[in-house]
Amino acid sequence: MSEKIKLHDFVEIEYSGKLSDGTVFDTTSEEVAKEHHLHSPNHKYKPVVICVGERQILPGLDMQLVDKEIGKDYTVTLQPEEAFGKRDIKRVKIIPLNTFREHHVQPQPGLQVDIDGELGLVTKVSGGRVIVNFNHPLAGKEVVYSYKVVRKVTEQKEKVAAFLSAVLRLPAETMKIEVQDHAATVTIPGELPVQVSTILAQKLVQLTGLKDILFKKEETEKKQV
């Protein structure tokens, strides 16, 4: 019998998500993306490494991984509250047209907008008012995921890189991670607030078993004038 996955294991998984009518909307497979006309040349299609239980993927899919066997194919149907949430009428808002004009934006149905850090979709423009839907496009929908745990990740460096990539949304290749004597030094572009780096370090110690995590800012070479 194959090894089973436990809560807080780091695993590499591959998956594809589709609607109840069979429409594929998400996948880690380039072949599937091309087959269903989802392929984007700027996207890297490959299995992803996540920490089980840390909600780095959809909540319903995340918790499905516990007790599953490595290398076995599974399929699960997720209800809206386990996936992209229920549709909330309170998240459909009316915004004055002048608000857009002040920012030199001409709203039209189908336009995705960022208002106060929140993404929404313009659904209607009429009489000086713009209706914007801030629900996720798949909110209220039942979705089906097929997935497989490819392998369990055991290397500490890979665990740290995967977790930080998910939380900070930084490509792993932009980070330099060195592990020695049960401690990791992480060099990243930019500088993290002390409070953030402290929380991340504590979380990584808890999840990886390392004793200490140190964050360093990447040094940039000064150009000679």
C-alpha positions in Angstrom: 0.0 0.0 0.0 1.2 3.5 -0.9 2.1 6.1 1.7 -0.8 8.2 2.8 -0.8 12.0 3.2 -1.1 13.7 6.6 -2.0 17.2 7.7 0.9 19.6 7.2 2.8 17.3 4.8 4.4 19.1 1.9 3.3 17.5 -1.3 3.5 18.0 -5.0 0.1 17.7 -6.7 -1.3 18.0 -10.2 -4.9 18.8 -10.8 -7.6 20.0 -13.3 -10.8 21.8 -12.3 -14.0 21.9 -14.4 -17.6 23.0 -14.1 -20.5 20.6 -13.9 -21.0 20.9 -17.7 -17.4 19.7 -18.3 -15.9 23.1 -19.0 -12.3 23.1 -17.8 -11.2 26.4 -16.1 -8.0 25.5 -14.3 -5.2 23.0 -14.7 -1.6 22.3 -13.9 -1.2 20.3 -17.2 -0.1 22.1 -20.4 -1.6 19.3 -22.5 -5.0 19.8 -20.9 -4.7 23.6 -21.2 -4.1 23.3 -24.9 -6.8 20.7 -25.4 -9.4 23.0 -23.8 -8.2 26.2 -25.3 -6.9 27.6 -22.0 -3.2 27.7 -22.8 -1.3 30.9 -22.1 2.3 31.2 -23.3 3.2 33.2 -20.2 2.0 30.6 -17.7 4.2 27.8 -16.4 2.2 24.6 -16.4 3.6 22.1 -13.8 2.6 20.3 -10.6 2.5 22.6 -7.6 4.0 22.1 -4.1 1.8 23.0 -1.2 1.5 22.4 2.5 -1.6 20.4 3.3 -4.0 22.3 5.5 -2.6 25.7 4.9 -5.2 26.7 2.3 -2.7 27.3 -0.5 -5.3 25.8 -2.8 -9.1 25.7 -2.7 -10.3 24.8 0.9 -12.3 21.8 -0.2 -9.5 20.4 -2.3 -6.9 21.1 0.3 -8.7 19.0 3.0 -9.4 16.2 0.5 -5.7 15.5 0.4 -5.5 14.1 4.0 -5.3 10.3 4.0 -5.0 10.1 0.2 -2.4 7.8 -1.4 0.6 9.0 -3.4 0.3 8.3 -7.1 -3.4 7.5 -7.1 -5.9 9.4 -9.2 -8.9 11.0 -7.4 -12.0 13.1 -8.3 -14.0 15.3 -6.0 -17.0 17.5 -6.4 -16.8 20.7 -4.4 -19.8 22.8 -3.3 -19.6 26.6 -3.7 -18.7 27.1 0.0 -15.8 24.7 -0.4 -14.5 26.3 -3.6 -15.0 29.9 -4.7 -17.7 30.9 -2.2 -21.4 31.5 -2.5 -22.6 34.4 -4.6 -23.2 37.4 -2.3 -25.6 40.1 -3.5 -23.9 42.6 -1.1 -20.7 42.3 -3.3 -22.6 43.6 -6.3 -22.1 47.4 -6.0 -23.3 50.6 -7.7 -20.5 53.1 -8.3 -20.9 56.6 -9.8 -19.6 56.9 -13.4 -17.7 60.0 -12.3 -15.5 57.9 -10.1 -14.2 56.1 -13.2 -13.9 59.3 -15.2 -11.7 60.9 -12.4 -9.2 58.1 -13.1 -9.5 58.4 -16.9 -11.3 55.0 -17.1 -14.1 54.3 -19.5 -16.1 51.5 -18.0 -17.9 48.9 -20.1 -19.4 45.5 -19.5 -16.7 42.8 -19.1 -14.0 45.2 -17.9 -12.1 44.0 -14.9 -11.4 46.9 -12.4 -9.4 47.2 -9.2 -11.2 49.4 -6.7 -9.5 49.9 -3.3 -7.4 46.8 -3.9 -10.4 44.6 -4.7 -11.0 43.1 -8.2 -14.5 43.4 -9.7 -16.2 43.0 -13.1 -18.2 45.7 -14.7 -21.6 44.2 -15.6 -23.7 47.2 -16.6 -23.2 50.9 -17.3 -26.4 53.0 -17.3 -27.6 56.5 -16.4 -24.4 57.7 -14.8 -24.1 54.5 -12.7 -21.8 51.5 -13.0 -22.7 48.1 -11.6 -19.6 46.2 -10.5 -19.7 42.6 -9.3 -17.0 41.8 -6.8 -17.9 38.1 -6.4 -15.4 35.6 -7.9 -16.5 34.7 -11.4 -17.1 31.1 -10.2 -18.9 32.1 -7.0 -22.0 30.0 -6.4 -20.9 27.3 -8.8 -20.3 23.6 -8.1 -16.9 22.5 -9.4 -15.2 19.1 -10.0 -11.5 18.5 -9.5 -9.5 15.6 -10.7 -6.1 15.4 -8.9 -3.1 13.3 -8.0 -0.5 13.6 -5.3 2.7 13.1 -7.3 5.1 12.9 -4.4 5.8 13.9 -0.8 8.4 16.7 -0.4 11.0 16.0 2.2 13.8 18.4 1.4 13.7 21.4 3.8 14.9 23.9 1.2 12.1 23.0 -1.2 9.6 23.2 1.6 10.7 26.7 2.5 10.7 27.9 -1.1 7.3 26.5 -1.8 5.7 28.0 1.3 7.2 31.4 0.7 6.3 31.4 -3.0 2.7 30.7 -2.1 2.5 33.3 0.7 4.6 36.1 -0.8 3.7 35.3 -4.4 7.3 35.3 -5.3 8.8 33.0 -7.9 11.1 30.4 -6.2 13.9 31.4 -8.6 14.0 34.9 -7.1 14.9 33.6 -3.7 18.2 32.2 -2.4 17.7 29.7 0.4 20.6 28.1 2.3 19.9 25.4 4.9 22.6 24.4 7.4 22.6 23.0 11.0 18.7 22.9 11.1 18.5 26.7 10.2 17.6 28.4 7.0 18.8 31.7 5.6 16.4 33.2 3.0 17.5 36.0 0.8 14.7 37.7 -1.1 14.3 40.8 -3.3 13.0 43.7 -1.2 12.7 43.9 2.5 9.9 42.4 4.7 8.5 44.3 7.7 9.8 42.9 10.9 6.4 41.8 12.0 5.8 39.9 8.8 9.2 38.2 8.7 8.7 37.2 12.4 5.3 35.6 11.7 6.6 33.8 8.6 9.7 32.5 10.4 7.6 31.1 13.3 5.2 29.4 10.9 8.0 27.8 8.9 9.7 26.5 12.0 6.4 25.0 13.0 5.8 23.4 9.6 9.3 22.3 8.5 10.9 21.3 11.8 13.8 23.7 11.2 15.0 25.5 14.4 15.4 29.0 12.9 14.6 31.0 9.8 16.6 34.2 9.0 15.4 36.7 6.3 17.9 38.8 4.4 17.4 41.5 1.8 19.1 40.9 -1.5 22.0 43.2 -2.0 22.1 45.2 -5.2 25.3 46.2 -6.8 25.9 49.9 -6.8 26.7 51.3 -10.2 29.8 53.4 -10.4 29.3 56.9 -11.8 
